[in-house]
Amino acid sequence: MCNGLIGKKLGMTGLFTAEGQYTPVTAIQVGPCVVTQIKTVATDGYNALQIGFGEKKKTRVNKALEGHLKKSGETRFAFLREVTVNDPGEYGLGQIINSDIFNIGECIDITGTTKGRGFSGVIKRHGFHGGKKTHGSHSHRIPGSIGCSAWPAKVAKGKKMPGQYGNNRKTIRNLEIVDIRPGENLILIKGAIPGSKNGIVEIKKPKIAEK
């Protein structure tokens, strides 16, 4: 069984459960993904599938990648990812994998790229409450003192300071699948996931620790 797929975040909405409870959900277009390469223990040292998602123009694909993708068909994929698989012999080049590998109520892990917020201050980046706004205070949004006096006379490593915020990979674990709509290649996930609308995400089944 394939343990993951590539998807696109479409946005957030909400559903009412059978008990009448409102549940916020994120809609993700999962696949269809196409198998572009099969890796086995004998040839590569591990079992995995390389899958493709989305399309891009011919002028955006170099000859080496185009030759690689021709083995699985004529589609030029915009995104390629590897996913683990228990038995690669069950799959063939060009095979389509859809959302039917997941089940309603199952918990999954989702990895995406968070929204980039550029260079941000400590209030926005770390949640500092800020300084006083009255009595002649000039310290409203600045971080304040960062030194360590005479000893060790340096800024401690890892000090929370202004800097680049967002635009990094983040994984949210154990998110519940509320609904699956195979005809539209949609799955509805309870809660929020990293990234902006139309962002690419990786949906994976959680690893089960071996006893």
C-alpha positions, -999 to 999 in steps of 0.1 A, spaced: 0 0 0 12 35 -9 18 56 22 13 91 8 3 114 -20 8 150 -32 -21 175 -29 -30 211 -33 -46 231 -5 -78 247 -18 -89 266 13 -110 262 45 -147 257 51 -169 240 76 -191 210 80 -219 200 104 -217 166 119 -246 142 124 -248 154 160 -251 190 147 -216 201 158 -198 226 134 -163 214 124 -138 236 106 -121 217 78 -95 223 51 -102 211 16 -73 194 -2 -72 182 -38 -54 149 -35 -40 137 -68 -45 122 -92 -8 112 -88 10 92 -114 39 67 -107 69 80 -125 96 58 -110 97 26 -89 125 20 -65 133 -13 -49 157 -27 -23 175 -46 -51 182 -15 -73 181 15 -49 184 0 -14 149 9 -3 113 6 -14 96 37 -27 76 53 -55 83 86 -72 50 102 -80 41 132 -101 14 158 -96 2 188 -117 13 198 -152 36 224 -167 46 236 -201 70 217 -224 93 248 -225 97 245 -187 111 210 -188 147 202 -197 155 172 -219 168 150 -191 136 153 -170 115 150 -201 133 117 -210 127 105 -174 90 113 -175 84 97 -209 87 63 -193 54 69 -175 36 87 -202 36 121 -220 26 142 -191 51 168 -178 46 170 -141 52 201 -121 59 184 -88 77 151 -81 79 135 -47 89 102 -32 66 81 -10 73 49 8 55 17 -2 54 -18 13 55 -37 -19 66 -18 -51 57 -49 -72 20 -39 -69 26 -8 -90 36 0 -125 49 30 -144 21 54 -154 -3 39 -128 -27 65 -113 -31 67 -75 -61 85 -61 -75 94 -27 -89 59 -22 -58 49 -3 -72 70 26 -103 63 48 -127 86 66 -117 88 103 -81 80 96 -54 102 110 -27 115 87 4 138 87 5 168 64 37 187 54 36 221 37 54 254 34 41 280 58 32 315 47 62 338 43 60 369 64 93 384 56 115 402 82 93 405 113 97 420 148 96 401 180 59 409 186 47 393 154 75 366 153 75 354 189 44 369 205 61 394 228 35 416 245 53 449 239 63 477 262 44 504 280 25 529 259 23 557 284 44 577 310 70 587 284 80 551 274 99 548 242 99 510 242 67 500 224 77 472 200 114 468 205 128 436 221 146 454 249 179 444 265 195 413 251 229 413 268 242 394 298 260 421 318 298 417 324 297 380 322 295 362 299 293 395 280 277 381 249 242 374 235 231 339 244 226 316 214 190 311 204 179 345 218 144 354 204 150 384 181 136 400 149 143 381 117 129 359 89 95 346 98 76 318 79 84 303 45 97 270 59 85 234 59 63 223 87 45 191 95 12 188 114 6 153 127 -25 132 135 -50 153 115 -84 135 111 -100 129 78 -136 141 81 -148 133 46 -136 120 12 -151 129 -21 -135 106 -47 -154 120 -77 -137 154 -71 -104 141 -57 -111 159 -25 -104 151 11 -116 173 40 -92 175 70 -103 186 104 -85 219 113 -59 240 96 -28 229 77 4 248 68 6 271 37 -16 294 17 -43 286 -8 -31 266 -38 0 256 -19 14 221 -25 13 197 5 24 161 11 -2 139 28 13 108 45 1 80 67 18 82 101 47 58 108 39 30 132 68 23 155 80 -13 153 80 -31 186 
